[in-house]
Amino acid sequence: MSSSRLADAASAANRFGLGARPGTLAGLHDPRGALANELRAPSANAVQFAGLTRSADYLVAEFDFRRDRKQRKREVGEAKNGAAGIAGTDAQKLAAGGFRRQFGDQLIAEGNARWNAALAAPVGFGERIVRFWSNHFAVSVDKRQALLYAAPMEREVIRPLAFGRFADLLLGVETHPAMLRYLDNAESIGPDSRVGERVAQFGNDPQRKRRLGLNENLAREILELHTLGVDGGYTQADVTELARAITGWSIRAPRDGDGGTRLALTHGNDATGFVFRENAHEPGSRSILRRRYMENGMDQGRAVLADLAVHPATAKHLSLKLSRHFVSDQPPPKLLQRMAVAWLDTGGDLRQWYGAMLESDEAWAPEARKLRAPDDFLVAALRALDVRQVPDVRRLTGLLARLGRPDFMPRSPAGFADSADAWIGPDALWKRIQAAEELASRAPRSLVPAQVARDALGPRLGPATAQAIVRADSPQQALTLLLGSPDFQWRI
């Protein structure tokens, strides 16, 4: 393999992929073609996700848990009051054990599947795309209502739709229980809807009335974060009108589907548990971004999202985000323009859009480089050490938390930051060194550090790092020096 081809292979694996494993660089005879192949046939990793719980089933299980817990608390109260039947200590045992304990096995299984898919990917460009969109459509599980649903949203919506049309991906995300719960749209009610008229009767109960009114959170983030961007030209009136257009976008409740439901349900999704509640939808036409949308139930909001998906501001905003993720913190203007044009010319065809980035010389330029985010660093380190499977994701969660990027917990709808200044402070770098030391201590003793370095970085391995590895006092120290080196921390 020529030196230029080997350099391209290193960039394909490390700049665009999840990091090279032993044999990856030697096997990439056509690096750019290999990435293009992942666009045509992204690895579904279906075997990793087989048997995981559907969101709709999580909704049922969660309801059962809360119902039983309420009953147990009632029994505890009765026992404390001397009621017959259950002893106080037994009742307290029944009430013990929280939400995470109840669903802990499922949460671990979700995490194992996600990380094992990343470790199994041949190059990992497709997996990087999936993770990019999960962070773009951020759901933070520190909000309890979203805890069970962030990982399922990634595998039920983002993973299957990330290589199609953005309009479909956008609609799928905004109608998933994870997003509807996280941004409080599941209970958003049109003031003039039939349910809204009933709510108006609670005039002497302002707290209940406020809880059951119109909620603008999801509408605001759709415009500010998911599509147009903060400078996309929308107004507060557009936020309010979009919030009205998506009233009734909700999730299945225990009373639904039993023949006795009191609300009209259409446009349901049996897998995710999404339902459209006609009785909660705000009637009337809506004016958003100077365009009129006639009353059409669920399809009114759907039409708005379809237009937002192909808006020039969306093309510009998302082209900046994707190129900033893969290429550099300050992407070249020509690259941004080329990607935005590809978006608009194809109506948001994501494969064509990714291809426009990969086909641009600017994306492969030697000066293009990105600091690995903490999760990128961790998965790349595991791949470099030839770890093929994580038996228990809990061995990684502590490391991720210390590095400042625990899975699905950005604590903001804006997601985790994607620029070097967010992760390059002295304390953050020291924690990376500590993580490198911990990973090296777990590495098989059969590994030869110099070979690991060549396999991971190829021609991107600098002479200073190579020399430090040779001079290390032990294989463990050598691997620590490799994983903590600037050569490994930067995707070049």
C-alpha positions as CSV (number, residue, x, y, z in Angstrom):
1,M,0.0,0.0,0.0
2,S,1.4,3.4,-1.0
3,S,2.1,6.0,1.7
4,S,-0.7,8.2,0.5
5,R,-3.2,5.3,0.5
6,L,-2.1,4.4,4.0
7,A,-2.5,8.0,5.1
8,D,-6.1,7.9,3.6
9,A,-6.7,4.6,5.4
10,A,-5.7,6.2,8.7
11,S,-7.9,9.2,8.1
12,A,-10.8,6.9,7.1
13,A,-10.5,4.9,10.3
14,N,-9.8,7.7,12.7
15,R,-11.2,10.9,11.3
16,F,-14.4,9.4,9.9
17,G,-14.6,6.0,11.7
18,L,-14.4,4.9,15.3
19,G,-10.7,4.1,15.3
20,A,-8.5,1.4,13.8
21,R,-8.3,-2.1,15.1
22,P,-5.4,-4.5,14.3
23,G,-5.6,-5.2,10.6
24,T,-8.0,-2.3,9.8
25,L,-5.5,0.0,8.0
26,A,-3.9,-2.9,6.0
27,G,-7.4,-4.0,4.9
28,L,-8.5,-0.6,3.6
29,H,-7.3,-0.8,0.0
30,D,-9.8,1.8,-1.1
31,P,-10.4,3.9,2.1
32,R,-12.8,6.4,0.5
33,G,-14.7,3.6,-1.2
34,A,-15.0,1.7,2.1
35,L,-16.7,4.8,3.7
36,A,-19.0,5.1,0.6
37,N,-20.0,1.5,1.0
38,E,-21.1,2.2,4.6
39,L,-23.4,4.8,3.2
40,R,-24.9,2.3,0.7
41,A,-25.2,-0.5,3.2
42,P,-24.7,0.8,6.8
43,S,-24.2,-2.0,9.3
44,A,-27.5,-2.6,11.0
45,N,-25.8,-4.6,13.8
46,A,-29.2,-6.2,14.2
47,V,-27.8,-9.1,16.3
48,Q,-26.6,-6.6,18.9
49,F,-30.1,-5.2,19.4
50,A,-32.2,-8.4,19.1
51,G,-34.5,-9.0,22.0
52,L,-34.4,-5.5,23.5
53,T,-37.7,-4.0,24.8
54,R,-39.8,-1.9,22.5
55,S,-40.7,1.6,23.8
56,A,-44.3,0.8,23.7
57,D,-43.7,-2.1,26.1
58,Y,-41.5,0.1,28.3
59,L,-44.5,2.4,28.7
60,V,-46.7,-0.5,29.9
61,A,-44.0,-1.8,32.2
62,E,-43.4,1.7,33.6
63,F,-47.1,2.2,34.3
64,D,-47.3,-1.2,36.1
65,F,-44.2,-0.3,38.2
66,R,-45.7,3.1,39.3
67,R,-49.1,1.5,40.0
68,D,-47.5,-1.2,42.1
69,R,-45.2,1.2,43.9
70,K,-48.2,3.4,44.7
71,Q,-50.0,0.4,46.1
72,R,-47.0,-0.5,48.2
73,K,-46.7,2.9,49.7
74,R,-50.4,2.8,50.6
75,E,-49.8,-0.5,52.3
76,V,-46.8,1.0,54.2
77,G,-49.1,3.8,55.4
78,E,-51.7,1.3,56.5
79,A,-49.1,-0.8,58.4
80,K,-47.8,2.3,60.2
81,N,-51.3,3.1,61.3
82,G,-51.7,-0.4,62.7
83,A,-53.9,-1.7,59.8
84,A,-54.2,-5.5,59.7
85,G,-52.7,-7.6,57.0
86,I,-49.1,-6.6,56.3
87,A,-46.5,-5.9,58.9
88,G,-44.7,-2.6,58.7
89,T,-41.3,-4.0,58.1
90,D,-42.6,-6.2,55.3
91,A,-44.3,-3.2,53.7
92,Q,-41.1,-1.2,53.8
93,K,-39.3,-4.0,52.1
94,L,-42.0,-4.0,49.3
95,A,-41.6,-0.3,48.9
96,A,-37.8,-0.4,48.7
97,G,-36.1,-0.5,45.4
98,G,-36.3,2.4,43.0
99,F,-36.9,2.9,39.3
100,R,-33.3,2.1,38.3
101,R,-33.3,-1.1,40.3
102,Q,-36.5,-2.2,38.7
103,F,-35.3,-1.5,35.1
104,G,-31.6,-1.9,35.7
105,D,-31.2,-5.1,33.7
106,Q,-32.9,-3.5,30.7
107,L,-30.7,-0.4,30.9
108,I,-27.5,-2.5,31.1
109,A,-28.7,-4.5,28.1
110,E,-29.3,-1.3,26.1
111,G,-25.8,0.0,27.0
112,N,-24.1,-3.3,26.1
113,A,-25.8,-3.4,22.7
114,R,-24.8,0.1,21.8
115,W,-21.2,-0.2,22.8
116,N,-20.8,-3.7,21.3
117,A,-22.2,-2.4,18.0
118,A,-19.5,0.3,18.1
119,L,-16.8,-2.3,18.8
120,A,-18.0,-4.7,16.1
121,A,-18.2,-2.1,13.3
122,P,-15.6,-2.7,10.6
123,V,-14.6,1.0,10.2
124,G,-17.4,2.7,12.1
125,F,-18.5,5.6,9.9
126,G,-22.1,4.4,10.1
127,E,-21.9,4.1,13.8
128,R,-20.4,7.6,14.1
129,I,-23.4,8.9,12.0
130,V,-25.8,7.3,14.4
131,R,-24.1,8.8,17.4
132,F,-23.9,12.2,15.8
133,W,-27.7,12.3,15.4
134,S,-28.3,11.0,18.9
135,N,-26.4,14.0,20.2
136,H,-28.1,16.3,17.7
137,F,-31.5,15.1,18.9
138,A,-30.3,15.1,22.5
139,V,-32.4,13.5,25.2
140,S,-30.9,13.6,28.7
141,V,-31.7,10.7,31.0
142,D,-31.2,12.7,34.1
143,K,-34.8,13.6,33.5
144,R,-36.5,10.5,34.9
145,Q,-39.4,10.6,32.4
146,A,-36.9,10.0,29.6
147,L,-34.7,7.4,31.3
148,L,-36.0,4.3,29.6
149,Y,-36.5,5.8,26.2
150,A,-33.3,7.6,25.0
151,A,-31.5,4.4,23.9
152,P,-34.6,3.0,22.3
153,M,-35.1,6.2,20.3
154,E,-31.6,5.7,18.9
155,R,-32.2,2.1,17.8
156,E,-35.9,2.5,16.8
157,V,-35.7,5.7,14.9
158,I,-32.2,7.1,14.4
159,R,-30.5,3.9,13.5
160,P,-33.0,2.8,10.8
161,L,-33.6,6.3,9.4
162,A,-30.2,8.0,9.5
163,F,-29.4,7.0,5.9
164,G,-32.7,8.0,4.3
165,R,-34.4,11.4,4.1
166,F,-34.0,13.9,6.9
167,A,-37.8,14.6,6.9
168,D,-38.4,11.0,7.9
169,L,-35.8,11.1,10.6
170,L,-37.1,14.4,11.9
171,L,-40.7,13.2,12.1
172,G,-39.6,9.9,13.7
173,V,-37.6,11.6,16.5
174,E,-40.3,14.3,17.3
175,T,-42.9,11.6,17.6
176,H,-40.9,9.2,19.8
177,P,-41.7,8.9,23.5
178,A,-38.2,9.9,24.5
179,M,-38.5,13.4,22.9
180,L,-42.2,13.8,23.7
181,R,-41.5,13.2,27.4
182,Y,-38.2,15.0,27.6
183,L,-39.5,18.2,26.1
184,D,-43.0,17.9,27.7
185,N,-45.1,17.6,24.6
186,A,-46.9,14.4,25.6
187,E,-49.3,16.5,27.8
188,S,-49.4,19.6,25.7
189,I,-53.0,20.6,25.0
190,G,-54.5,23.1,22.7
191,P,-56.4,25.8,24.6
192,D,-59.3,25.7,22.2
193,S,-59.4,21.9,21.8
194,R,-62.1,19.8,23.3
195,V,-59.8,18.8,26.1
196,G,-58.7,22.4,26.5
197,E,-62.3,23.4,27.0
198,R,-62.5,21.0,29.9
199,V,-59.3,22.3,31.4
200,A,-60.7,25.8,31.3
201,Q,-63.2,24.6,33.9
202,F,-60.4,24.2,36.4
203,G,-60.3,28.0,36.9
204,N,-60.1,27.5,40.7
205,D,-57.1,25.1,40.3
206,P,-54.4,27.1,38.6
207,Q,-51.6,24.5,39.1
208,R,-53.6,21.8,37.3
209,K,-54.7,24.2,34.6
210,R,-51.1,25.2,34.0
211,R,-49.9,21.6,33.9
212,L,-52.5,20.7,31.3
213,G,-52.0,23.7,29.0
214,L,-50.0,24.5,25.9
215,N,-46.3,23.6,26.2
216,E,-43.8,25.2,23.8
217,N,-40.6,23.3,24.8
218,L,-40.5,20.9,21.9
219,A,-41.6,23.4,19.3
220,R,-38.8,25.8,20.4
221,E,-36.1,23.1,20.3
222,I,-37.3,21.9,16.9
223,L,-36.7,25.3,15.5
224,E,-33.6,26.4,17.5
225,L,-31.7,23.1,17.7
226,H,-33.2,20.4,15.4
227,T,-33.7,22.4,12.2
228,L,-33.2,26.1,11.5
229,G,-30.7,27.0,14.2
230,V,-30.7,29.9,16.6
231,D,-30.1,32.3,13.7
232,G,-32.6,30.7,11.4
233,G,-35.0,33.6,11.1
234,Y,-37.9,32.3,13.2
235,T,-39.8,34.4,15.8
236,Q,-41.5,33.7,19.1
237,A,-44.8,33.7,17.3
238,D,-43.5,30.9,15.1
239,V,-42.6,28.9,18.2
240,T,-46.1,29.3,19.6
241,E,-47.8,28.5,16.4
242,L,-45.7,25.3,15.9
243,A,-46.5,24.3,19.5
244,R,-50.2,24.6,18.6
245,A,-49.6,22.6,15.4
246,I,-48.1,19.6,17.4
247,T,-50.6,19.5,20.2
248,G,-52.1,16.1,20.5
249,W,-48.7,14.4,19.7
250,S,-48.5,12.2,22.7
251,I,-47.9,8.6,24.0
252,R,-50.1,5.7,24.7
253,A,-51.7,5.7,28.2
254,P,-53.0,2.7,30.2
255,R,-56.6,3.5,29.3
256,D,-55.8,3.5,25.5
257,G,-56.7,0.5,23.4
258,D,-59.0,-1.1,25.8
259,G,-62.2,-0.2,24.0
260,G,-63.0,2.4,26.6
261,T,-60.7,5.2,25.7
262,R,-62.2,8.7,26.0
263,L,-59.9,10.3,23.5
264,A,-59.8,9.8,19.7
265,L,-56.5,8.1,18.8
266,T,-55.1,8.1,15.2
267,H,-51.7,7.8,13.6
268,G,-50.5,5.5,16.4
269,N,-47.2,3.6,16.3
270,D,-47.4,0.1,17.9
271,A,-43.6,-0.1,18.3
272,T,-42.9,3.2,20.0
273,G,-46.3,3.9,21.7
274,F,-46.8,7.2,19.9
275,V,-50.5,8.3,19.5
276,F,-52.2,11.4,18.1
277,R,-55.0,12.7,20.3
278,E,-57.4,14.5,18.1
279,N,-59.4,15.8,21.1
280,A,-56.2,17.6,22.5
281,H,-55.2,19.1,19.1
282,E,-55.6,22.9,18.8
283,P,-58.1,23.5,15.9
284,G,-57.5,26.1,13.2
285,S,-54.9,27.1,10.6
286,R,-51.4,28.0,11.6
287,S,-49.0,30.6,10.2
288,I,-45.3,29.6,10.6
289,L,-42.4,31.3,8.9
290,R,-44.9,33.3,6.8
291,R,-46.5,30.1,5.4
292,R,-50.1,29.1,6.1
293,Y,-50.9,25.5,7.2
294,M,-54.6,24.6,7.1
295,E,-56.2,22.5,9.9
296,N,-55.5,18.9,9.1
297,G,-55.1,17.1,12.4
298,M,-51.8,15.2,12.8
299,D,-50.9,16.1,9.2
300,Q,-50.7,19.8,10.0
301,G,-47.6,19.4,12.2
302,R,-46.2,16.8,9.8
303,A,-46.4,19.4,7.0
304,V,-44.6,21.9,9.0
305,L,-41.7,19.5,9.8
306,A,-41.5,18.5,6.1
307,D,-41.0,22.2,5.2
308,L,-38.5,22.7,7.9
309,A,-36.5,19.7,6.8
310,V,-35.7,21.3,3.4
311,H,-35.4,24.9,4.5
312,P,-32.1,26.7,3.5
313,A,-31.4,27.6,7.1
314,T,-31.7,23.9,8.1
315,A,-29.3,23.0,5.3
316,K,-26.8,25.6,6.5
317,H,-27.2,24.8,10.2
318,L,-26.8,21.0,9.9
319,S,-24.0,21.2,7.3
320,L,-22.0,23.2,9.9
321,K,-22.7,20.7,12.6
322,L,-21.8,17.6,10.6
323,S,-18.6,19.1,9.2
324,R,-17.7,20.4,12.6
325,H,-18.1,16.9,14.0
326,F,-16.0,15.1,11.4
327,V,-13.6,17.6,9.9
328,S,-12.6,20.6,12.1
329,D,-14.0,23.0,14.7
330,Q,-13.9,25.7,12.0
331,P,-14.8,23.9,8.7
332,P,-13.8,25.4,5.4
333,P,-16.5,27.6,3.8
334,K,-16.3,25.8,0.5
335,L,-17.1,22.5,2.3
336,L,-20.0,24.1,4.0
337,Q,-21.4,25.5,0.8
338,R,-21.0,22.3,-1.1
339,M,-22.8,20.3,1.6
340,A,-25.7,22.8,1.9
341,V,-26.2,22.7,-1.9
342,A,-26.3,18.9,-1.8
343,W,-28.9,19.1,0.9
344,L,-31.1,21.5,-1.0
345,D,-30.6,19.8,-4.4
346,T,-31.6,16.4,-3.0
347,G,-34.4,17.5,-0.6
348,G,-32.4,16.4,2.4
349,D,-31.3,13.0,1.2
350,L,-28.8,12.1,3.9
351,R,-26.8,9.6,1.9
352,Q,-26.1,12.2,-0.7
353,W,-25.3,14.8,1.9
354,Y,-22.8,12.6,3.7
355,G,-21.3,11.8,0.3
356,A,-20.8,15.4,-0.5
357,M,-18.7,15.7,2.6
358,L,-16.7,12.6,1.9
359,E,-16.1,13.6,-1.8
360,S,-14.6,17.0,-0.8
361,D,-10.9,17.3,-0.7
362,E,-11.2,19.7,2.2
363,A,-12.5,16.9,4.4
364,W,-9.4,14.9,3.8
365,A,-6.8,17.7,4.0
366,P,-3.9,17.1,6.3
367,E,-4.7,20.3,8.3
368,A,-8.2,19.1,9.1
369,R,-8.2,17.6,12.6
370,K,-10.6,17.1,15.6
371,L,-10.0,16.3,19.2
372,R,-11.7,13.1,20.1
373,A,-14.7,13.7,22.4
374,P,-14.5,11.5,25.5
375,D,-16.7,8.7,24.2
376,D,-14.8,8.8,20.8
377,F,-11.6,8.5,22.7
378,L,-12.9,5.6,24.8
379,V,-14.2,3.5,21.9
380,A,-11.1,4.2,19.8
381,A,-8.9,3.0,22.7
382,L,-10.9,-0.2,23.2
383,R,-10.7,-0.9,19.4
384,A,-6.9,-0.2,19.4
385,L,-6.5,-2.7,22.2
386,D,-8.5,-5.2,20.1
387,V,-11.4,-5.4,22.6
388,R,-14.2,-7.0,20.6
389,Q,-17.0,-7.0,23.2
390,V,-18.0,-5.3,26.5
391,P,-19.6,-7.9,28.7
392,D,-21.0,-5.3,31.2
393,V,-21.3,-1.6,30.2
394,R,-21.0,-0.7,33.9
395,R,-17.2,-1.1,33.5
396,L,-17.3,1.9,31.1
397,T,-20.0,4.1,32.7
398,G,-17.7,5.2,35.5
399,L,-14.9,6.2,33.1
400,L,-17.4,8.1,30.9
401,A,-18.8,10.0,33.9
402,R,-15.2,11.0,35.0
403,L,-14.5,12.1,31.5
404,G,-17.6,14.3,31.5
405,R,-19.6,12.6,28.9
406,P,-21.9,9.8,30.3
407,D,-24.1,8.2,27.7
408,F,-27.3,10.0,27.0
409,M,-26.8,12.6,29.8
410,P,-25.8,15.9,28.2
411,R,-28.1,17.7,30.7
412,S,-29.3,20.0,27.9
413,P,-31.4,19.7,24.8
414,A,-28.4,21.2,22.9
415,G,-26.4,18.0,23.5
416,F,-22.8,17.6,24.3
417,A,-20.4,20.3,22.9
418,D,-18.5,19.2,19.8
419,S,-15.5,21.5,19.8
420,A,-12.0,21.1,21.4
421,D,-12.3,23.9,23.9
422,A,-15.0,21.9,25.7
423,W,-12.7,18.9,26.4
424,I,-9.1,20.3,26.4
425,G,-8.8,21.9,29.8
426,P,-6.0,20.8,32.1
427,D,-8.3,18.8,34.4
428,A,-10.0,17.1,31.4
429,L,-6.7,16.1,29.9
430,W,-5.4,14.8,33.2
431,K,-8.5,12.6,33.5
432,R,-7.8,11.3,30.0
433,I,-4.4,10.3,31.1
434,Q,-5.9,8.5,34.1
435,A,-8.3,6.7,31.8
436,A,-5.5,5.7,29.5
437,E,-3.7,4.2,32.4
438,E,-6.7,2.3,33.6
439,L,-7.4,0.9,30.1
440,A,-3.7,0.0,29.7
441,S,-3.8,-1.9,33.0
442,R,-6.6,-4.1,31.7
443,A,-5.1,-4.8,28.3
444,P,-3.9,-8.3,27.5
445,R,-0.2,-8.8,28.4
446,S,0.3,-10.4,24.9
447,L,0.0,-7.0,23.2
448,V,3.1,-5.5,21.7
449,P,2.8,-1.7,22.3
450,A,4.8,-0.6,19.2
451,Q,2.6,-2.8,17.0
452,V,-0.6,-1.6,18.6
453,A,0.6,2.0,17.9
454,R,1.3,1.2,14.2
455,D,-2.0,-0.6,13.8
456,A,-4.0,2.2,15.4
457,L,-2.3,5.2,13.8
458,G,-0.3,4.1,10.8
459,P,1.6,7.1,9.4
460,R,-0.2,9.4,11.8
461,L,2.1,8.0,14.6
462,G,4.6,10.8,15.3
463,P,8.3,10.1,16.0
464,A,8.1,11.5,19.6
465,T,5.2,9.2,20.5
466,A,6.9,6.2,18.8
467,Q,10.2,6.9,20.7
468,A,8.3,7.3,24.0
469,I,6.7,3.9,23.5
470,V,10.1,2.2,22.8
471,R,11.7,3.8,25.9
472,A,8.8,3.0,28.3
473,D,9.6,1.0,31.4
474,S,6.9,-1.5,30.8
475,P,4.3,-2.6,28.2
476,Q,1.6,-1.1,30.4
477,Q,3.4,2.3,30.6
478,A,3.9,2.2,26.8
479,L,0.2,1.6,26.1
480,T,-0.6,4.5,28.6
481,L,1.7,6.8,26.7
482,L,0.1,5.8,23.4
483,L,-3.5,6.2,24.4
484,G,-2.7,9.5,26.2
485,S,-0.6,10.9,23.4
486,P,-1.6,13.9,21.2
487,D,-1.3,11.5,18.2
488,F,-4.1,9.4,19.6
489,Q,-6.2,12.2,21.1
490,W,-6.5,14.0,17.8
491,R,-8.4,12.6,14.8
492,I,-6.2,13.6,11.9
